[in-house]
């Protein structure tokens, strides 16, 4: 079994949906008649991506909006506070039918996403403040009040330039301001200043540090719990129980629901190419969800999302179905991950399962359920699914999210699924996204590999070993070129070879008329 591709060459000067430039986009493409999952894995590791059976690669230093391949590390992934909020929102909806107010925006994996980055950071900061206030309101308030009462007694005699009132603490804790900023100024009595013979007033920050130090000492000492209880130490200083460990992604997704839950959610993985019986049985329902999504979310006219367009775009795939003994139970290839709520499809994640990764192709959903943030929810489910596949197939350990487009603010949200890497467009090595962002802030196009001597190790080195399919026969390019007189032929083949790399050029068959 070999991949058969037809190289279409450079397509430049066409409309870009990201920046709305009329003629700024540039990419090279090929039509894949068939393709092995290993060849496609190697191609996406060189910046290629498929749309149906068309496989394309942006010309990164020419296109208006450079598109960098991005991958997440699911095994090390920890959901952020905003991710947890989405998962909890889904659980509340399933358990009690609760719909969170003001939660009508979504973050689909391959659709527009406004202010996702700023929204995440704003949410994190807000939650961090609430967390601080919770700890302050019990321990710190009591400590400050006790200390200030003693101080107030002495200040009545000695005088003072500032005093912290318990009432002011309550007001500040309720307002969301850091408590150490609470100061009520009182003028000192004439002739009286600070009593230098007495220890200075301790700041709240110092008190927090002291409590943290004590807590660490207790955790590191054997039998700390019993020892401190026996000595009458406050329970708040005792080490926390193990049950307070942060919940894993799976804990948050698969948390058990009550027997009388309001809704039931089921996720089914069905093979889309070649279509399985389950895929065929649900095709019409799935298509209707896609049609509504395109018309309402993307403002497509009713005659655009046709059955043939849906099939060509999201159902047809060049990937051959493979079922190796050491592979995942469902095999490799192209699938639809269907989200069934109370017996009807509300969302579909289109994915490819490849030797080293799950690759996200597209997501569409019923706009009536936008309040569930299905874009974020499905991405988290796909990350969990990758972890599940990894248990049986150890080399399958990445989640590819398509393209990261830093120059388009709507498409930066993919960078929030971390740890993640971006692909260097010149040497095709993976670089942690944190190292790439400063460069991307300065320039749309960047070489991420910091070694100026580094080259593309997978580049085409021996053109004659490239395989060609001509007149129903497979042959090395070295044989094929002896029968060609067109000088443009070699230029096109050389361009193709440089883009796909040596390994793929030797395995895939390049169809030539």
Buried (B, 14 or more C-beta within 10 A) or exposed (E): EBBBBBBBEEEBEEEBEBBEBEEBBBBBBBBBBBBBBBBBBBBBBBBBBBBBBBBBBBBBEBBBBBBBBBBBBBEEBEBBBBBBBBBEBBBBBBBBEEEBEEBEBBBBBBBBBEEBBEBBEEBEEEBEEEEBBEEBBEBBBEBBEEBBEEBEEEBEEBBBEEBBBEEBBEEBBEEEEBBBEBEEEEEBEEEEEBBEEEEEBEEBEEBBEEBEEEBEEBEEEEEBBEEBEEEEBEEEBBBEEEEEEEEBBEEBBEBEBEEEBBEEBEBBBBBBBEBBEBBEEBBEBBBBBBBBBBBEBBEBEEEEBEEEBBBBBBBBBBBBBBEEEEBBEBBBBBBBBBBBBEEEBBBBBBBBBBBBBBBBBBBBBBBEBBBBBBBBBBBBBBBBBBBBBBEEBEEBBBBBBBBBBBBBBBBBBBBBBBBBBBBBBBBBBBBBBEEBBEBBEEEBBBBBBEEEEEEBEBBBEEBEBBBBBBEEEEBBBEEBBEEBEEEEEEEBBBBBBBBBBBBBBBBBBBBBE
